[in-house]
Each structure stands twice: as structure tokens, then as C-alpha cells.
Amino acid sequence: MDVSIIIVSYNTRELLADCLRSIHAQTLDTSFEILVVDNNSTDGSADYVREHFPRVVLIASAENLGFAGANNLAAARAQGEYLFLLNPDTVILDRAIDRLIAFARGRPQARIWGARTVFADGSLNPTCCYNQTTLWSLFCRALGLTVLFRSTDLFNPEGFGNWRYDSPRQVDIITGCCLLIPRAFWEELRGFDLHFHMYGEEVDLCTRARSLGARPWFTPEATIVHYGGASEASKGIRMVKVFKAKVALMKKHWPRWKRWVGVRLLMAWSLSRFLCGYVCQRLGGKPVRSLDMWIHVWRNRRLWVHGYDP
């Protein structure tokens, strides 16, 4: 079998159904199995999969295992040469899995591969890959340079400046929404670190993979729709989790002095965005769309400033 497609779902029944249909319709040259882990959904997702997709390997968990735990559970049962981690809020376009497998076979030294993601209207969704967080990238975010000069590599190093995700490229991180990896290499890495319950899992995985010689690659030849945020009700709550994961990554991979500086730059970033949004809203007289999110992140900094509990 070429690939085991692993999907972790939580209360995304309709999106999951569309995703599964698209896999079967668009994957023609690749032998595959699909493993769905339902993280104790309350919307009937597990029953729907049982009834309408009997060939799918369904793992219905009695508790929410998080993204890392659910993927590790499914990967232990997978039989494919490759593992393809796929979000349920995605749709496969134009034989994307076939194309990604072909790209991986042509560039085996990468050992991790990713596809291009777009929103439902076809516009670019740039969350599919990015570069590692550094003190410089955090400094640029804290001072607002990333917002002011988003199209430059210098001040937007994590987001690749003005690159349009239209050419193959080596990157630091492939996001977990569509990540392809050889099953043997996944087992060598021992999968996701369960310390990361939600967010940061793929950053840690790719960081450890690069330390073993992997060089992740992205290709626009494979494109999928990724709606994004289907299971997250509040952007503020989501961003608090993202910041918590960033601190946890610093604690695991950065030396103590660098971690200390990094956490303070994260605090400066959240405070500056909060204050800037507040001032703009007061002076402009119009609501600033992201202000509530940054207020929430700053006021709840005690929830993320120490990262995850051991």
C-alpha cells in the first residue's frame, strides 16, 4: 500500500464527509487506506462515517486525545509506505495526493513533504508551510515590522516575504493539515511529542526531523482546499493556545537565555498589537477586526507565558 491517510476529526461531520468523498474521487494512481480518529465528537461524526464510509478504518475515541495523541494512535495501525496527515476541513483538488506522492518519490532526501493550500474561493491559504521562529522574527513581530513590510524576506522571515507559494521550495515547517512522511521515518521520530496537545506538534516534529538530516519540501503541484479553524469557536482562544505552544517549543529546543528573550518578545508582540489596535480604533472611529483577539491574548498571558505543563 502506498499511503495511509490519517484524519483526526472533532465535530466536523459535514466537512469530514466532503473530505472523504474528495479523496476517493481524486486519488486514482495511489493505493491508500483511510484512518479516521474521532476525538469524542458530539455531532454524530463517528456514526456517519460508519454508515456512509464502511471501508474507512474508524477509531472512535471515548476521550479527546488531541491532535498529537490521535495521530499517534492511528499511525500505529497504519500499513502504508507513507503517512499522509490530513485535516478534516480539507478537499482534495486535481489528484493532489497522486501528485504529492510522485513529488516525494522524486525528492526522497526531503523526508517530509507538503502541498499548497487554498481557501474555498481559490485564494491562497499560506498556512501550509513556514519557516522556524527565531529571535529576529519575534523582534519583527513585536515592533510591527512584519505587518508593515510583509512582502520582504527580511522583516517577514517566517512567512517568506512576497513568495506566492507557486514554486517548489525547501522550508523549515510543513503544517500538520497536509503533511506527508515515510512511515519508517515517523517511527524513527516516534511520532508526535504528546507534550504538545494542540498546536506546535508539526513544528516540533519537523525540528527533530531536520536534526536527523531531513529537509522538508513544499510543492504547488499538489493543491487542496483548507478552510481552516473549523473546530475553533474563538480566535482569541486559538491564539492563546498558539502562544502556549510557541513557549513550549522554546523550552524544548532553545537554550535558557534565548528562551527568556523569546518569551518577552512574545509578550511585547501581544501588547503592541493590543495597543496599536486600540489606538487605531479610537482615532479612526471604526472597529479593528483583530482587536478583541489581541485583548484576549494579552489579558490571558498567564495562561501561555509558561508553555505547557510537563
Residue pairs with C-beta under 8 A, 6 or more apart in sequence:
1 31
1 32
1 33
1 79
1 80
1 81
2 30
2 31
2 32
2 80
2 81
2 82
2 101
3 30
3 31
3 32
3 33
3 80
3 81
3 82
3 83
3 84
3 97
3 101
3 180
4 32
4 33
4 34
4 35
4 74
4 75
4 78
4 79
4 80
4 82
4 83
4 84
4 183
5 23
5 32
5 33
5 34
5 35
5 84
5 86
5 97
6 35
6 37
6 71
6 74
6 75
6 78
6 83
6 84
6 85
6 86
7 16
7 19
7 20
7 34
7 35
7 36
7 37
7 86
7 87
7 88
8 36
8 37
8 39
8 67
8 70
8 71
8 74
8 87
8 88
9 16
9 36
9 37
9 38
9 39
9 41
9 45
9 88
10 38
10 39
10 40
10 41
10 45
10 64
10 231
11 41
11 42
11 43
11 45
11 231
12 41
12 43
12 45
12 88
12 89
12 230
12 231
13 41
13 43
13 44
13 45
13 48
15 88
15 89
15 227
15 230
16 36
16 45
16 48
16 49
16 88
17 48
17 52
17 53
18 91
19 86
19 87
19 88
19 89
19 90
19 91
19 92
20 34
20 36
20 49
20 53
20 56
22 90
22 91
22 92
22 93
23 32
23 34
23 86
23 92
23 97
25 92
26 92
26 93
26 94
26 95
26 96
26 97
26 98
27 92
27 95
27 97
27 98
28 95
28 98
29 95
29 98
29 101
30 97
30 98
30 101
32 80
32 84
32 97
33 57
33 78
33 79
33 80
34 53
34 55
34 56
34 57
35 56
35 57
35 59
35 74
35 77
35 78
36 49
36 53
36 56
36 57
36 58
36 59
36 74
37 59
37 61
37 65
37 70
37 71
37 73
37 74
38 45
38 46
38 49
38 58
38 59
38 60
38 61
39 61
39 63
39 64
39 65
39 66
39 70
40 61
40 62
40 63
40 64
46 58
46 60
49 56
49 58
50 58
57 74
57 77
59 70
59 73
59 74
59 77
61 70
61 73
65 73
66 194
66 197
66 198
67 176
67 192
67 197
67 198
67 199
67 201
68 191
68 192
68 193
68 194
68 196
68 197
68 198
68 201
69 192
69 194
69 197
71 85
71 176
71 191
71 192
71 201
72 191
72 192
72 194
75 83
75 183
75 186
75 191
78 183
80 183
81 182
81 183
82 101
82 104
82 180
82 181
82 182
82 183
83 180
83 181
83 182
83 183
83 186
84 97
84 100
84 178
84 179
84 180
85 176
85 177
85 178
85 179
85 180
85 181
86 177
86 178
86 224
87 176
87 177
87 178
87 226
88 230
89 226
89 227
89 228
89 229
89 230
89 231
90 117
90 177
90 178
90 224
90 225
90 226
90 227
91 224
91 225
92 224
93 118
93 223
93 224
93 225
94 223
96 115
96 222
96 223
96 224
97 222
99 115
99 219
99 221
99 222
100 113
100 115
100 178
100 180
100 219
100 221
100 222
101 180
103 113
103 168
103 217
103 219
103 221
103 222
104 110
104 113
104 180
107 113
107 217
109 215
110 170
110 214
110 215
110 216
110 217
111 181
111 182
111 185
111 209
111 213
111 214
111 215
111 216
112 174
112 179
112 180
112 181
112 185
112 206
112 209
112 214
112 216
112 217
113 174
113 179
113 180
113 181
113 216
113 217
113 218
113 219
114 128
114 129
114 171
114 174
114 175
114 178
114 179
114 180
114 216
114 217
114 218
114 219
115 128
115 178
115 180
115 218
115 219
115 222
115 223
115 224
116 124
116 128
116 165
116 218
116 219
116 220
116 222
116 223
116 224
117 124
117 125
117 126
117 127
117 128
117 177
117 178
117 223
117 224
117 225
117 226
118 124
118 125
118 223
118 224
118 225
118 226
119 125
119 225
119 226
119 227
119 228
120 225
120 227
124 164
124 165
125 226
125 228
126 159
126 165
127 175
127 177
127 226
127 228
128 165
128 174
128 175
128 177
128 178
128 218
128 226
129 165
129 171
129 173
129 174
129 175
129 216
129 218
130 158
130 159
130 160
130 171
130 172
130 173
130 175
131 137
131 157
131 158
131 159
131 160
131 171
131 172
131 173
132 158
132 172
132 173
132 203
132 207
133 158
133 203
133 246
133 249
133 262
134 157
135 258
135 261
135 262
135 265
136 157
137 146
137 157
137 158
138 262
138 265
138 266
138 269
139 145
139 265
140 146
140 155
140 156
140 157
141 265
141 269
142 265
142 268
142 269
142 272
143 272
144 272
144 273
144 276
145 155
146 155
146 156
146 158
146 159
148 155
149 155
149 156
150 156
150 159
150 161
151 161
151 162
152 161
152 162
153 160
153 161
153 162
154 161
160 169
160 171
163 169
165 218
165 220
166 220
167 220
168 217
168 218
168 219
168 220
168 221
169 217
169 218
170 215
170 216
170 217
170 218
171 216
171 217
171 218
172 206
172 207
172 210
172 216
173 202
173 203
173 206
173 216
174 180
174 202
174 206
174 216
174 218
175 202
176 201
176 202
177 226
177 228
178 224
178 226
179 202
181 209
185 209
185 214
188 212
189 205
189 208
189 209
189 212
191 205
192 201
192 204
192 205
193 201
193 204
193 205
193 252
195 248
195 252
195 308
195 310
196 204
196 245
196 248
196 308
197 308
198 241
198 245
199 241
199 242
199 244
199 245
200 242
200 245
200 246
200 248
200 249
203 245
203 249
204 249
204 252
204 253
206 214
206 216
207 249
207 253
209 216
210 216
229 235
229 238
232 238
234 296
235 290
235 292
235 293
236 292
236 293
236 295
236 296
236 297
236 300
237 296
239 293
239 294
239 296
239 297
240 296
240 297
240 300
240 303
240 304
241 304
243 266
243 270
243 297
243 301
243 304
244 303
244 304
244 307
244 308
245 307
245 308
246 262
246 266
246 304
247 262
247 263
247 266
247 304
247 305
247 306
247 307
248 307
248 308
249 307
250 258
250 259
250 262
250 263
250 307
251 259
251 307
254 262
263 305
266 304
266 305
267 301
267 305
270 294
270 297
270 298
270 301
271 298
273 290
273 294
273 297
274 291
274 294
274 295
274 297
274 298
277 288
277 290
277 291
277 294
277 295
278 288
278 291
278 295
280 288
281 287
281 288
281 291
297 304
